[in-house]
Structure formats: C-alpha cells, structure tokens
Amino acid sequence: MRIILAQPRGFCAGVNMAIQCVEEALKIVGQPLYVYHEIVHNRHVVDQFTKQGVIFVNTIDEVPAKQTVIFSAHGVSPTIRNAAKARGCTMIDATCPLVTKVHMEAIRYARQGYKILLIGHAGHDEVVGTVGEAPGAITIVESPEDVANLPFGDSDKIAYITQTTLSMDDAERIIHAIRQRYPHVKVPPSEDVCYATTNRQQAVRELGEDAELVLVVGSKNSSNSLRLTEIAESSGTRAYLVDDRSEIDHRWFDGVQTVLLTAGASAPEHLVQEIVDDLLDRYGGSAGEAHVVDEHMHFELPLSLRVLRDGQPIRTRAGAGAGA
C-alpha cells in the first residue's frame, strides 16, 4: 500500500495557540481550570485535558465565582464575556485571531447600519459567538437558497462575512448568489475563510486525484474536518472521517493500493502517525509526505495569559456588541 501524507495537515496556528493557552494556564492556575466549550473540536484533545483537571462547561453559570475561565478558539459573544466578568472570573481569551477578525467586521458593519449576512452553519460555536456581536443586524445564510429567501431590498445596505472553517466551494457558491441578488454588497477587506482551512482543502483536491481512498483524521463536530471529507467525496473518491485508528473498518481497503491521509486543523499529529503505523503493519508498502503549501503562521499567546504568567494584575474589559 502507498500512503500519501498530505502536507499541510493537522494543527493550525490558532489551534496551537489555544492548546498552549490551556497548558500554560494549568501550570499557573492549577486545578480546577475551566474552559467555556471545547477548547478545540477534537475529542482526544478534550479528553487529555479533562484527565489533567480541566473542566469544560457549556454555560458560564457552571464556573464558580472568581475562578479562571478560558474562552475556546471558536470565540464567544459579549454576553458570555459580560457574564464571566459579573462572576469575578479571570478571563483568558483563546479565540483564534482570524475569528476575532470576523467579530470585528461584524461590529464595524453593524455600527455603519449594514444588514449583515453571515455565511456559516447555524449552531456552530463560532457562528453563535459572531452573531452575539450584533444579534439585531446578522442573518445566517447557509445556502444559495437562503439568499433567495432574504427579505432585504435594493435600498438596504448589505454586507457579508463568513465562518472561518467553511468549504471554499460552498462559500463561493453562496457569495455568488449574494452578489447576484445584491450587486452593491459590501465585501470583507480580506478573505474570512482561514488560511489553514483553505490550504488543507487545496491539498485534498490536488492529492486526492492520485488516491483511491481518503482518510481524514478529525472529530465529527469539527467543521473543517467534515469539509475535507466532503471535498474528497465531491471528486468521486471514497472518504472517511475517523477520530483515530480504532474507527477504521479495514474492509474499506479491499483492492485499494493508494490512500491519501490528512487531518483536520484540530487533530493531533500522533493520531495520524498511529494510523500510518497500523496500515503499514497490516498491508506493507510505504508512506511519504506530499507538500502542496508551506505554512509559517504563528499566533502569540493572548495578553491576558502573558500578564497572568508574569504575575501582573489582569485588567479585563467586558465585550460590547453592536446592535440590539
């Protein structure tokens, strides 16, 4: 068997930063340490931190007063930040800077009186947080059909923003529909779909042509991992999303000579290597890296964590959204 290892794959800069936030906070604060929502959408990462004394919560009310709480890489709304401040919590914001960029766009457009079309998946943590910045101004758009049903007219000021982990193909179809209906739509100053999502999708498109089967390592609630699977399938290649080697059905490999192996942006590399070792032990053959795009992005730890680490008092400011 020939195993093609897609490069880039796995952790992106935002995930690296968020995980490092939790690791550093554990050293400084100790146990218990609270994280609002999963720090990243990966079961193995969450389980490992849980074993180390991290408590993941779905509401701020679950965080005792005056405790430290970390906000996940997907971002939170001003309502959540205000609730944490009201409880006297020390807040560490591990939001990916690229998600923060989308939040800032939402705030700016809302203040300028735009009706904002948020291209994304309703209910996803990132989308929930972004909507919270300007709930009275944002409408979620999930498909071109949604665009056709929008109530806005030619006299309305329209702008669009996007979830960072979308399929580029899906986003472009929806953006095309928006531009067709609203030719004067305000466009974000730069692409919202993040570099890592784009690069991993590009790698699957290019490398998947040489494979008979694609394995994507990632959790089922990881949007970018799901998109990688869909992109492979859209080209006619069988693709499976697995959390780890235990979820592999070896009947998938009957008659298969070439496998493309990649990982979503929140999947640890050791899970990929365990699958490689398992496949080579069973089927023999070789595994090799296939580079499509080089990545050099790095995000600094948030100021709140650096101040806490250096023993200085943290000054927090509750978020303030735009729109009612």
C-alpha positions as CSV (number, residue, x, y, z in Angstrom):
1,M,0.0,0.0,0.0
2,R,1.1,3.5,-0.8
3,I,0.2,6.2,1.8
4,I,0.3,9.8,0.7
5,L,0.6,12.1,3.7
6,A,-1.0,15.5,2.8
7,Q,1.1,18.5,3.8
8,P,-0.3,20.7,5.3
9,R,-2.5,18.8,7.7
10,G,-3.4,18.8,11.4
11,F,-2.9,21.7,13.8
12,C,-3.1,25.2,12.6
13,A,-1.7,28.3,14.3
14,G,-5.0,29.1,16.1
15,V,-5.3,25.6,17.5
16,N,-1.7,25.6,18.6
17,M,-2.2,28.9,20.4
18,A,-5.4,27.7,22.1
19,I,-3.9,24.4,23.3
20,Q,-0.9,26.3,24.6
21,C,-3.2,28.6,26.5
22,V,-4.6,25.7,28.4
23,E,-1.2,24.1,29.0
24,E,0.2,27.4,30.3
25,A,-2.8,28.2,32.4
26,L,-2.7,24.7,34.1
27,K,0.9,25.5,35.1
28,I,-0.1,28.9,36.5
29,V,-3.5,28.3,38.0
30,G,-3.5,24.6,38.6
31,Q,-6.7,22.6,39.1
32,P,-9.5,23.1,38.6
33,L,-9.3,25.1,35.4
34,Y,-12.4,26.0,33.5
35,V,-12.8,26.2,29.7
36,Y,-16.0,27.5,28.1
37,H,-16.9,25.0,25.4
38,E,-14.4,22.6,23.9
39,I,-11.1,24.4,23.5
40,V,-10.9,23.0,20.0
41,H,-13.3,20.5,18.3
42,N,-11.3,17.3,18.9
43,R,-12.3,14.5,21.3
44,H,-8.7,13.4,22.0
45,V,-7.6,16.9,22.9
46,V,-10.6,17.5,25.2
47,D,-10.2,14.1,26.9
48,Q,-6.5,14.6,27.5
49,F,-7.1,18.0,29.2
50,T,-10.0,16.5,31.2
51,K,-7.6,14.0,32.7
52,Q,-5.3,16.9,33.7
53,G,-8.1,18.6,35.7
54,V,-9.6,20.9,33.1
55,I,-13.4,21.3,33.4
56,F,-15.3,22.0,30.2
57,V,-18.5,23.9,30.6
58,N,-21.4,24.9,28.4
59,T,-22.6,27.8,30.5
60,I,-20.8,30.4,32.5
61,D,-23.0,29.6,35.4
62,E,-21.1,26.4,35.8
63,V,-17.9,28.3,36.6
64,P,-17.6,29.2,40.3
65,A,-17.2,32.9,41.1
66,K,-13.7,34.3,40.9
67,Q,-12.3,31.2,39.1
68,T,-10.2,31.3,35.9
69,V,-12.1,30.6,32.7
70,I,-10.6,30.2,29.2
71,F,-12.7,31.0,26.1
72,S,-12.3,28.5,23.3
73,A,-10.6,29.0,19.9
74,H,-14.1,29.5,18.3
75,G,-14.8,32.7,20.2
76,V,-17.7,33.9,22.4
77,S,-20.3,36.6,22.4
78,P,-20.1,39.8,24.5
79,T,-22.9,38.3,26.6
80,I,-20.6,35.5,27.7
81,R,-17.7,37.8,28.5
82,N,-20.1,40.1,30.5
83,A,-21.4,37.1,32.4
84,A,-17.9,35.9,33.3
85,K,-16.9,39.4,34.4
86,A,-20.0,39.7,36.6
87,R,-18.9,36.5,38.4
88,G,-15.5,38.0,39.0
89,C,-13.8,35.5,36.8
90,T,-10.3,35.8,35.5
91,M,-10.8,35.6,31.7
92,I,-8.3,34.2,29.2
93,D,-9.4,34.6,25.6
94,A,-8.0,31.8,23.4
95,T,-10.1,32.9,20.4
96,C,-8.3,32.4,17.1
97,P,-7.2,35.9,15.8
98,L,-8.8,35.0,12.5
99,V,-12.2,34.5,14.2
100,T,-11.6,37.8,16.1
101,K,-11.2,39.5,12.7
102,V,-14.7,38.3,11.7
103,H,-16.1,39.6,15.0
104,M,-14.6,43.0,14.4
105,E,-16.0,43.1,10.9
106,A,-19.5,42.3,12.3
107,I,-19.2,45.1,14.9
108,R,-18.0,47.6,12.3
109,Y,-20.6,46.8,9.7
110,A,-23.4,46.9,12.4
111,R,-22.3,50.3,13.6
112,Q,-22.4,51.5,10.0
113,G,-26.0,50.4,9.6
114,Y,-25.5,47.3,7.4
115,K,-27.7,44.2,7.3
116,I,-25.0,41.5,7.8
117,L,-25.2,38.1,6.0
118,L,-23.2,35.6,8.0
119,I,-22.3,32.7,5.7
120,G,-22.0,29.7,8.0
121,H,-23.6,26.8,9.9
122,A,-26.2,27.8,12.4
123,G,-25.4,26.4,15.8
124,H,-21.7,26.1,15.3
125,D,-19.8,27.7,18.2
126,E,-18.0,30.2,16.0
127,V,-21.3,31.3,14.4
128,V,-23.0,31.6,17.7
129,G,-20.2,33.9,19.0
130,T,-20.2,36.0,15.9
131,V,-23.9,36.5,15.9
132,G,-23.7,37.6,19.5
133,E,-21.6,40.7,18.5
134,A,-24.5,42.2,16.6
135,P,-27.6,40.0,17.0
136,G,-30.0,42.6,15.6
137,A,-28.0,43.0,12.4
138,I,-26.9,39.5,11.5
139,T,-28.8,36.9,9.4
140,I,-27.2,33.5,9.0
141,V,-27.1,32.2,5.4
142,E,-26.3,28.5,4.9
143,S,-27.1,28.0,1.2
144,P,-27.8,29.9,-2.1
145,E,-31.5,29.0,-1.5
146,D,-31.3,31.0,1.8
147,V,-30.1,34.0,-0.2
148,A,-33.2,33.8,-2.5
149,N,-35.5,34.0,0.6
150,L,-33.9,37.0,2.2
151,P,-36.3,39.9,3.0
152,F,-33.9,42.7,2.2
153,G,-34.4,45.0,-0.7
154,D,-32.3,47.2,-3.0
155,S,-32.4,50.1,-0.6
156,D,-30.9,48.1,2.3
157,K,-27.1,48.3,3.0
158,I,-25.9,44.7,2.8
159,A,-22.6,43.2,3.8
160,Y,-21.4,39.7,4.2
161,I,-18.9,37.8,6.4
162,T,-18.1,34.1,6.7
163,Q,-17.4,31.4,9.2
164,T,-13.7,30.7,9.0
165,T,-13.9,26.9,8.6
166,L,-16.2,26.6,5.5
167,S,-15.6,24.8,2.3
168,M,-14.3,27.3,-0.1
169,D,-16.5,25.8,-2.8
170,D,-19.6,26.2,-0.7
171,A,-18.7,29.7,0.4
172,E,-18.1,30.8,-3.2
173,R,-21.5,29.5,-4.3
174,I,-23.2,31.4,-1.6
175,I,-21.1,34.5,-2.2
176,H,-22.0,34.3,-5.9
177,A,-25.7,34.2,-5.1
178,I,-25.4,37.2,-2.7
179,R,-23.5,39.2,-5.4
180,Q,-26.2,38.3,-8.0
181,R,-29.0,39.5,-5.8
182,Y,-27.2,42.4,-4.1
183,P,-24.7,43.7,-6.6
184,H,-23.6,46.5,-4.3
185,V,-22.9,44.2,-1.3
186,K,-20.1,45.3,1.0
187,V,-17.3,42.7,0.7
188,P,-14.9,42.0,3.7
189,P,-11.5,43.7,3.2
190,S,-9.8,40.2,3.1
191,E,-11.0,36.6,2.9
192,D,-12.6,35.3,6.0
193,V,-12.2,31.6,5.4
194,C,-8.9,31.0,7.2
195,Y,-5.6,30.1,5.6
196,A,-5.4,26.7,7.2
197,T,-8.9,25.7,6.1
198,T,-8.1,26.8,2.5
199,N,-4.7,25.1,2.4
200,R,-5.9,21.7,3.8
201,Q,-8.8,21.8,1.3
202,Q,-6.4,22.6,-1.6
203,A,-4.2,19.7,-0.6
204,V,-7.1,17.2,-0.6
205,R,-8.2,18.5,-4.0
206,E,-4.8,18.1,-5.6
207,L,-3.6,14.9,-3.9
208,G,-6.9,13.1,-3.9
209,E,-6.7,12.7,-7.6
210,D,-3.9,10.1,-7.1
211,A,-5.7,8.2,-4.3
212,E,-8.4,5.5,-4.3
213,L,-9.4,6.3,-0.7
214,V,-9.1,9.3,1.6
215,L,-8.8,9.1,5.3
216,V,-9.4,12.3,7.3
217,V,-8.4,12.3,10.9
218,G,-10.7,14.5,13.0
219,S,-13.8,14.6,15.2
220,K,-17.4,14.6,13.9
221,N,-18.0,18.1,15.4
222,S,-15.0,19.6,13.6
223,S,-16.4,21.7,10.7
224,N,-13.1,21.9,8.8
225,S,-12.6,18.1,9.1
226,L,-16.1,17.4,7.7
227,R,-15.4,19.8,4.8
228,L,-12.2,17.8,3.9
229,T,-14.2,14.6,3.7
230,E,-16.9,16.3,1.6
231,I,-14.3,17.7,-0.8
232,A,-12.7,14.3,-1.4
233,E,-16.2,12.7,-2.0
234,S,-17.2,15.5,-4.4
235,S,-14.4,14.4,-6.7
236,G,-15.6,10.8,-6.7
237,T,-13.1,9.4,-4.2
238,R,-14.3,7.5,-1.2
239,A,-13.5,9.3,2.0
240,Y,-14.0,8.5,5.7
241,L,-13.7,10.8,8.8
242,V,-12.2,9.0,11.8
243,D,-11.2,10.1,15.2
244,D,-8.4,7.6,15.4
245,R,-7.3,4.2,14.2
246,S,-9.9,2.4,16.3
247,E,-12.7,3.7,14.0
248,I,-11.1,2.3,10.8
249,D,-13.0,-0.5,9.1
250,H,-10.4,-2.5,7.2
251,R,-12.9,-3.6,4.6
252,W,-12.6,-0.1,3.2
253,F,-9.1,-1.1,1.9
254,D,-10.2,-4.1,-0.2
255,G,-8.5,-3.6,-3.6
256,V,-7.1,-0.2,-2.5
257,Q,-3.4,0.5,-3.4
258,T,-3.1,4.2,-2.7
259,V,-4.5,6.1,0.3
260,L,-4.4,9.8,1.0
261,L,-4.2,10.6,4.7
262,T,-4.9,14.0,6.1
263,A,-6.1,15.6,9.3
264,G,-8.3,18.5,10.2
265,A,-6.9,21.6,11.8
266,S,-7.7,20.4,15.4
267,A,-6.4,16.8,15.1
268,P,-3.1,15.9,16.8
269,E,-0.3,14.5,14.7
270,H,0.2,11.4,16.8
271,L,-3.2,10.1,15.7
272,V,-2.1,10.3,12.1
273,Q,1.2,8.5,12.8
274,E,-0.6,5.7,14.7
275,I,-2.8,5.2,11.6
276,V,0.3,5.1,9.4
277,D,2.0,2.5,11.6
278,D,-1.2,0.4,11.7
279,L,-1.7,0.4,7.9
280,L,2.0,-0.3,7.2
281,D,2.0,-3.2,9.7
282,R,-1.1,-4.7,8.1
283,Y,-0.5,-4.1,4.4
284,G,3.1,-3.2,4.0
285,G,4.2,-0.6,1.5
286,S,5.4,2.9,2.0
287,A,4.3,6.3,3.4
288,G,5.6,9.7,2.2
289,E,4.9,13.4,2.6
290,A,3.4,15.3,-0.3
291,H,3.8,19.0,0.1
292,V,1.2,21.3,-1.5
293,V,1.5,24.5,0.5
294,D,4.1,25.6,3.1
295,E,2.7,27.2,6.3
296,H,4.6,29.6,8.6
297,M,1.8,31.2,10.5
298,H,2.2,31.7,14.3
299,F,0.0,33.4,16.8
300,E,1.3,34.9,20.1
301,L,-0.4,33.9,23.4
302,P,-3.1,36.3,24.4
303,L,-2.1,39.3,26.5
304,S,-4.4,38.2,29.4
305,L,-2.4,34.9,29.7
306,R,1.0,36.6,29.4
307,V,0.1,39.1,32.1
308,L,-1.1,36.2,34.4
309,R,2.1,34.3,33.7
310,D,4.2,37.3,34.6
311,G,2.3,37.8,37.9
312,Q,0.8,41.2,37.0
313,P,-2.9,42.1,37.7
314,I,-5.2,41.4,34.8
315,R,-7.4,44.3,33.7
316,T,-10.5,42.9,31.9
317,R,-12.9,44.8,29.8
318,A,-16.3,43.2,29.0
319,G,-17.1,43.0,25.3
320,A,-19.7,45.3,23.9
321,G,-21.6,44.2,20.8
322,A,-23.3,46.4,18.2
323,G,-26.9,46.0,17.5
324,A,-29.8,45.0,19.7
